[in-house]
């Protein structure tokens, strides 16, 4: 037999979560996406150290 309480509880919690997400005020904001900062150039190697290619 199906446990109606468990079904009602889980579906109720899912509906509550969906309502809370849909009623958020920041969903209506159309902000421009932030661009990441330009990467830093590689540091100069220290004198006397060899680097392998």
RAURJO-V961227 format. One record per pair of residues at least 24 apart in sequence whose ideal C-beta (glycine too) atoms are under 10 Angstrom apart, sorted by the first residue. I is the first residue (numbers start at 1). J is the second residue. D is the distance in whole Angstrom. If there is no record, write none. Layout:
BEGIN
I/J/D, I/J/D
END
This chain:
BEGIN
none
END
